[in-house]
Amino acid sequence: MRSETAKVTWPSRRETMITTIMVFVMVALASIFFFAADQIIRYLVTLVLGIH
């Protein structure tokens, strides 16, 4: 098991930080997108159904 672990190329600290930041950015963008899509769909449904 140790020999297999030694063969792994581990990412550097910088690569890990960049990847982590990119994940947070993508999560934020996805959250904004889905919030906007939800608001648009909600508006259209209330418009079609005439709910106030």
C-alpha positions as a printed NumPy array, in Angstrom:
array([[  0.   ,   0.   ,   0.   ],
       [  2.818,   2.432,   0.808],
       [  4.468,   1.796,  -2.527],
       [  1.234,   2.719,  -4.324],
       [  0.861,   5.888,  -2.254],
       [  4.419,   6.88 ,  -3.119],
       [  3.605,   6.63 ,  -6.843],
       [  0.766,   9.152,  -6.614],
       [  1.534,  12.634,  -7.923],
       [ -0.015,  14.878,  -5.292],
       [ -1.082,  18.426,  -6.25 ],
       [  0.924,  21.311,  -4.894],
       [ -0.485,  23.675,  -2.284],
       [ -0.954,  26.341,  -4.981],
       [ -2.842,  23.949,  -7.288],
       [ -5.09 ,  22.924,  -4.406],
       [ -5.863,  26.56 ,  -3.533],
       [ -6.63 ,  27.463,  -7.154],
       [ -8.909,  24.451,  -7.536],
       [-10.696,  25.271,  -4.271],
       [-11.244,  28.886,  -5.325],
       [-12.571,  27.757,  -8.709],
       [-15.039,  25.416,  -7.   ],
       [-16.33 ,  28.273,  -4.828],
       [-16.64 ,  30.561,  -7.876],
       [-18.564,  27.925,  -9.837],
       [-20.874,  27.247,  -6.873],
       [-21.58 ,  30.978,  -6.561],
       [-22.303,  31.298, -10.29 ],
       [-24.575,  28.246, -10.257],
       [-26.415,  29.632,  -7.223],
       [-27.003,  32.964,  -8.952],
       [-28.155,  31.224, -12.139],
       [-30.62 ,  28.934, -10.378],
       [-31.935,  31.782,  -8.222],
       [-32.575,  33.876, -11.35 ],
       [-34.176,  30.928, -13.174],
       [-36.408,  30.262, -10.158],
       [-37.523,  33.887, -10.011],
       [-38.312,  33.962, -13.743],
       [-40.286,  30.708, -13.591],
       [-42.132,  31.945, -10.495],
       [-43.044,  35.185, -12.276],
       [-44.249,  33.35 , -15.387],
       [-46.346,  30.873, -13.387],
       [-48.022,  33.661, -11.414],
       [-48.608,  35.561, -14.661],
       [-50.213,  32.552, -16.374],
       [-52.282,  31.443, -13.372],
       [-53.243,  34.972, -12.353],
       [-52.146,  34.488,  -8.746],
       [-51.417,  37.685,  -6.844]])
